[in-house]
Amino acid sequence: MLLIRAIVRPEKSPVVMRDLFNAGFPAVTKLSVFGRGKQRGLKVGNVTYDELPKDLLIIVIHEKDKDFVVETIINAARSESKGQAGDGKIFVTPVEETYTISRAKKD
């Protein structure tokens, strides 16, 4: 199993979540976060915004679905056809074990 963490623009997270749901991946955890990437924030006039609002979407998937899920997220989260700075980042890490609390046993 793999853990996908996608940091996306807040206005894009409903689109990403809808596309994941329609693709058969309804289980997503969403958190509102603040941060910055390579662009080091945003400068508007004399004001620099060091921390920009983003949404962190977390999903656990089977390894066989990785490429499909990553592509689904990229296509839904990308601004314009080629994307732009600040569109987000996707992190993929292995998951060793999962447990469902209501069943109190290993999945």
Residue pairs with C-beta under 8 A, 6 or more apart in sequence:
1 60
1 61
1 62
1 63
1 94
1 95
1 98
2 60
2 61
2 62
2 63
2 66
2 92
2 93
2 94
2 95
3 58
3 59
3 60
3 92
3 93
3 94
3 95
4 57
4 58
4 59
4 60
4 61
4 66
4 69
4 70
4 73
4 90
4 91
4 92
5 56
5 57
5 58
5 90
5 91
5 93
6 16
6 56
6 57
6 58
6 59
6 73
6 77
6 88
6 89
6 90
6 91
7 33
7 35
7 54
7 55
7 56
7 57
7 88
7 89
7 90
8 16
8 54
8 55
8 57
8 73
8 77
8 87
8 88
9 54
9 55
9 77
9 79
9 86
9 87
9 88
10 32
10 53
10 54
10 55
12 55
12 76
12 77
12 79
12 87
12 88
13 30
13 55
13 57
13 77
15 76
15 77
16 57
16 72
16 73
16 76
16 77
17 28
17 30
17 57
18 76
19 72
19 73
19 75
19 76
20 26
20 28
20 59
20 69
20 72
20 73
20 76
21 28
23 68
23 69
23 72
25 59
25 61
25 65
25 69
25 72
27 59
27 60
28 57
28 58
28 59
29 57
29 58
29 59
30 55
30 56
30 57
30 58
31 55
31 56
31 58
32 53
32 54
32 55
32 56
33 53
33 54
33 55
33 56
34 51
34 52
34 53
34 54
35 51
35 52
35 54
36 50
36 51
36 52
37 85
37 86
37 89
38 85
39 85
39 86
40 50
41 48
41 49
41 50
41 51
41 52
42 48
42 49
42 52
42 86
43 49
52 86
54 88
57 73
59 69
60 95
60 98
61 69
66 92
70 90
70 92
73 90
74 90
77 87
77 88
78 87
79 86
79 87
97 106
98 106
98 107
99 105
99 106
99 107
100 107
